[in-house]
């Protein structure tokens, strides 16, 4: 088979060993792979895959099952699926634990399904499982136009949350409103803390989904309501910051950091648990049309380097960028 290899600053489509399924794995013939910011970090040597995972980029894919391990009961060769991966998606074939495989939701194209597993599992595990968001609460999402943001807006609305987001461009802000956000903050000209207080009559937001990290830490806490939960999943604005613990204690608030890729496959808080909840709780919302994959672009996998460059520079369209495999 072929897979994308990292060669210095280049990404090249090159021959690679064919994967074979372990007893609890399936092999997927990849139709498309979703690009995530973690892929860009891994390419730069800043985010290595977990021990034992494929060194090939790619944390989600869609395709058709090509081979099934001896102990796999649910899946069959020929099933159309998508999957959450620890790595290996930028390839013609990838082996993945069967518990991380999902059916393609009803009404979703096989290619577009590649843009769902990572964002769905990340947002559900962060906003609902860790952030304990409840109907009627207010959710603040930073980075509303990306894959995580566009999914979080739709999930929040579907769950009965009031959704507030931050975004930069006018087109991006309109897209967030079109997806159901109640208020979109222009982070160039507006203070999201002030807007959060205005939107909630001074109470503050209940849950924050943050990809910025250090730059927004204190302001996120300031935006929280009493008993609010700040969930941090990214560090685009740095890794270290000071925090006024007095403000945190007064609000009896929670700050938690979480990641998906390094979780165990099975066991407490595992990928298997998250995938199972996503299939049970989120996939019906996708099948009903309440949530739809927001795809910014489809590009041939041989143009992976150009796709990465566009994401790195901020020139990529909003939503997920997918790499299609011939």
C-alpha positions in Angstrom: 0.0 0.0 0.0 0.9 3.7 0.1 0.9 6.1 3.0 2.1 9.7 3.7 5.6 9.8 5.1 7.2 12.8 6.8 10.4 13.7 5.0 11.8 16.8 6.6 9.5 19.6 5.6 7.8 17.4 3.0 4.9 15.0 3.0 5.3 12.3 0.4 3.0 9.5 -0.8 5.2 6.5 -0.6 5.1 2.7 -0.4 4.5 1.4 3.1 3.9 -2.0 4.8 0.4 -3.4 4.6 -1.3 -3.6 8.1 -2.7 -6.9 9.4 -5.5 -6.9 12.0 -4.8 -8.1 15.5 -7.4 -10.3 17.2 -9.4 -7.3 18.3 -8.8 -5.1 15.3 -10.2 -4.5 11.8 -8.4 -3.1 8.7 -10.1 -0.3 6.9 -9.5 0.5 3.2 -9.4 4.2 3.6 -11.7 6.4 1.5 -10.8 9.7 3.2 -8.9 11.0 6.3 -9.7 14.1 8.3 -7.0 16.6 9.1 -6.6 17.8 12.7 -4.3 20.4 14.2 -2.6 17.6 16.1 -1.4 16.3 12.7 0.4 19.6 12.1 2.0 19.4 15.5 3.1 15.8 14.9 4.6 16.8 11.6 6.7 19.4 13.4 7.9 16.8 16.0 5.8 18.4 18.8 3.1 15.8 19.3 4.4 12.2 18.9 1.9 9.3 18.7 1.2 7.2 21.8 3.5 4.2 22.3 2.7 1.4 19.9 0.6 3.6 17.6 1.4 4.1 13.9 3.9 6.8 13.1 1.8 7.7 10.0 -0.3 10.9 10.5 -4.1 10.8 10.7 -6.4 10.4 13.7 -9.7 9.7 11.9 -10.8 8.1 8.7 -13.7 6.6 6.8 -13.8 3.7 4.4 -14.7 0.0 4.0 -13.6 -2.8 6.2 -11.1 -4.9 4.4 -10.1 -7.5 7.0 -11.4 -8.6 10.5 -9.5 -10.0 13.4 -10.3 -13.4 14.9 -12.1 -12.0 18.0 -14.1 -9.3 16.3 -17.8 -10.1 16.4 -19.7 -7.0 15.2 -18.0 -5.9 12.0 -17.8 -7.7 8.6 -15.7 -7.2 5.5 -17.5 -4.7 3.2 -19.0 -2.7 6.0 -18.9 1.1 5.5 -17.5 2.7 8.6 -15.6 5.6 10.1 -13.1 5.4 12.9 -11.2 7.2 15.7 -7.5 6.4 15.3 -4.3 6.9 17.4 -2.5 7.3 14.0 -2.3 5.9 10.5 -5.1 7.5 8.7 -3.1 9.1 5.9 -2.8 5.8 4.1 -4.6 3.4 1.8 -5.2 1.0 4.7 -5.2 1.2 8.5 -5.6 -1.2 11.4 -7.7 0.0 14.2 -9.2 -1.5 17.4 -12.8 -2.6 16.6 -14.2 -0.7 19.6 -13.0 2.6 17.9 -15.0 1.9 14.8 -18.4 3.5 14.1 -21.0 3.0 11.4 -21.4 5.8 8.9 -24.4 7.8 10.2 -27.5 7.8 8.1 -27.6 10.5 5.5 -23.9 11.1 5.6 -21.6 10.5 2.5 -18.8 8.0 3.1 -16.2 10.6 2.3 -17.7 13.3 4.6 -17.9 10.7 7.4 -14.1 11.0 7.7 -14.6 14.4 9.3 -16.8 13.2 12.2 -15.1 10.7 14.6 -12.4 13.0 16.1 -14.6 16.1 16.5 -17.6 14.1 17.8 -15.6 12.2 20.3 -13.7 15.2 21.4 -16.7 17.5 21.8 -18.9 14.9 23.5 -16.2 13.7 25.9 -15.3 17.3 26.8 -18.6 19.2 26.9 -20.9 16.5 28.2 -18.8 13.7 29.9 -16.2 16.0 31.5 -18.0 19.4 31.4 -21.4 18.0 32.5 -23.3 20.5 30.3 -27.0 20.5 31.0 -30.0 21.7 29.0 -30.5 25.5 29.6 -26.9 26.2 30.5 -24.6 28.5 28.5 -21.6 27.1 26.5 -18.8 29.3 25.3 -16.8 27.8 22.4 -13.5 29.4 21.3 -12.6 28.9 17.7 -16.2 28.5 16.3 -15.3 28.1 12.6 -13.0 25.1 12.8 -14.0 21.4 12.9 -14.3 21.3 16.7 -16.2 24.6 16.8 -18.7 23.9 14.1 -19.5 20.6 15.7 -19.7 22.0 19.2 -22.2 24.7 18.1 -24.5 22.1 16.6 -24.2 19.7 19.4 -24.8 22.4 22.0 -27.9 23.6 20.2 -29.2 20.0 19.8 -28.8 19.5 23.6 -30.7 22.7 24.4 -27.7 24.8 25.4 -27.3 28.5 24.8 -24.2 28.7 22.6 -21.8 31.6 22.4 -18.6 31.4 20.3 -15.6 33.5 19.4 -14.5 33.9 15.7 -12.4 36.3 13.7 -13.7 36.9 10.1 -17.1 38.2 9.2 -17.8 35.2 7.0 -16.8 32.9 9.9 -19.0 34.7 12.3 -22.0 34.4 9.9 -21.3 30.7 9.5 -21.4 30.3 13.3 -24.8 32.1 13.4 -26.1 30.0 10.6 -25.2 26.8 12.6 -27.2 28.1 15.5 -24.9 30.1 17.8 -26.9 32.7 19.8 -24.0 35.2 20.0 -20.7 35.4 18.1 -17.9 37.5 19.5 -15.5 39.2 17.2 -12.3 38.5 19.2 -10.5 41.3 17.3 -12.8 44.0 18.6 -14.9 42.6 21.5 -14.1 41.2 24.9 -15.7 37.8 25.3 -15.8 38.2 29.1 -18.0 41.3 28.9 -20.2 39.7 26.2 -20.6 36.6 28.3 -21.8 38.7 31.2 -24.2 40.7 29.0 -25.6 37.5 27.5 -26.2 35.9 30.9 -27.4 39.0 32.8 -24.1 39.1 34.7 -24.2 35.4 35.7 -21.4 34.1 33.4 -21.2 31.0 31.3 -21.5 27.4 32.6 -19.0 25.6 30.4 -16.1 26.8 28.3 -14.6 24.7 25.5 -11.2 26.2 25.0 -8.5 25.5 22.4 -6.4 28.5 23.2 -4.9 27.7 26.6 -2.6 30.0 28.4 -3.6 33.3 26.7 -7.2 32.9 27.7 -6.8 31.1 31.0 -7.6 34.0 33.4 -10.2 35.6 31.2 -12.0 32.2 30.8 -12.2 31.9 34.6 -13.5 35.5 34.7 -16.2 34.5 32.2 -17.4 31.5 34.2 -20.6 31.4 36.3 -20.6 30.1 39.9 -19.9 26.3 39.6 -18.7 26.8 36.0 -16.4 24.4 34.2 -13.5 25.4 32.0 -12.4 22.5 29.8 -9.1 23.0 28.0 -8.2 20.9 24.9 -5.6 23.0 23.2 -2.7 25.3 23.6 -2.7 27.5 20.5 -2.2 30.5 22.8 0.6 29.0 24.9 1.1 26.4 27.6 2.0 28.5 30.8 0.0 31.2 32.5 -0.8 32.6 36.0 -4.2 32.1 37.5 -5.9 34.0 40.2 -6.9 31.2 42.5 -9.1 33.5 44.5 -11.4 34.0 41.6 -11.5 30.3 41.0 -12.3 29.4 44.6 -14.9 32.2 45.0 -16.8 30.7 42.0 -16.3 27.1 43.2 -15.3 26.6 39.5 -13.5 23.7 37.9 -10.5 23.9 35.4 -9.7 20.7 33.7 -7.5 19.6 30.9 -8.2 16.7 28.7 -7.0 14.9 25.6 -8.3 12.1 23.5 -5.4 10.5 21.7 -3.5 9.2 24.7 -6.5 7.6 26.4 -6.4 3.8 26.7 -8.4 1.8 24.2 -10.6 0.1 26.9 -11.3 0.6 30.6 -12.4 3.6 32.6 -12.5 6.8 30.6 -11.3 5.0 27.5 -11.8 5.6 23.8 -14.1 2.6 23.7 -16.4 4.2 26.3 -16.4 7.5 24.4 -17.0 5.9 21.0 -19.9 3.9 22.5 -21.5 7.0 23.9 -21.1 8.9 20.7 -22.8 6.2 18.7 -25.7 6.0 21.1 -26.1 9.7 21.9 -24.7 11.7 18.9 -25.2 9.5 15.8 -29.0 9.8 16.0 -28.7 13.6 16.0 -26.5 13.3 12.9 -28.9 10.9 11.2 -31.8 13.3 12.0 -30.0 16.2 10.4 -29.7 18.2 13.7 -25.9 17.9 13.3 -24.2 17.7 9.9 -20.5 17.5 9.1 -19.2 20.9 8.1 -16.6 20.2 5.4 -14.4 23.0 4.3 -12.6 21.2 1.5 -11.8 17.8 0.0 -8.2 17.4 -1.4 -6.4 14.4 -2.8 -4.1 12.8 -0.3 -1.2 13.5 -2.5 -1.8 17.2 -1.8 -1.5 16.7 2.0 1.4 19.1 2.2 -0.6 21.9 0.6 -3.5 21.2 2.9 -1.3 21.4 6.0 0.2 24.7 4.7 -3.3 26.2 4.3 -4.3 25.2 7.8 -1.0 26.5 9.2 -1.4 29.9 7.5 -5.1 30.2 8.4 -6.1 30.4 4.7 -8.0 27.1 4.8 -11.8 27.3 4.6 -13.8 26.8 7.8 -14.8 23.3 8.8 -12.9 20.1 8.3 -10.4 19.5 5.5 -10.5 16.0 4.2 -7.8 14.1 2.3 -9.4 11.7 -0.2 -7.6 8.4 -1.1 -7.8 7.0 -4.6 
